[in-house]
């Protein structure tokens, strides 16, 4: 079912130490209402009392939270890329590493989180660097598999930027493994996806791996 248009409100924190921080939240009011009802039923089903003081606003908070955590469905990652393409003769590797990502596993709807490392080799065009983390976020803020997420980021950059190659590595911890199931607290899952020069040229791929492992800052 297609989501209806969202409404936004601004929260201004006037505390002297806040630097006038502004938080903008956008929610579909109709969806908040229907989801709140479902979360209220869920609380009852697991043996809780949704009428007790600590839980009175929990259904509404949860409804807003799930909208935020899945807002990537409302974003077109390719349009993010196309909005900041520039002609440039630069043809060396461009890397954006340590991009924080947060997503929800589609099997249990539990979080997985970690970092993405992305590189591309320009072929006459470059993209504004801030757009790459935004593409990561657009795909991550959906129900996901880490393997699919890795491929989607790679394919989006390859298809819109048309570089000589794209490399994506994601390292993430999955709460479905840490909180339930095998309950292994320190496990990290790594996935990778490559195109072009990164796929067919071992030295190029090794350079990328070496650079994302190094501490240059």
Secondary structure, DSSP 4 states (H G I P E B T S, - for coil): -PPPPPEEEEEE---TTTTS-EEEEEE-HHHHHHHHHHHHHHHHHTT--TTSGGGTTHHHHHHHHHHHHTGGGG--HHHHHHTTEEE----SEEEEEEEEEEEEETTT--EEEEEEEEEEE-SSEEE-HHHHHHHHHHHHSSEE-HHHHHHHHHHHHHHHH--SEEEEEEEEEEHHHHTSTT--TT--EEEEEE-HHHHH-HHHHHHHHHHHHS---
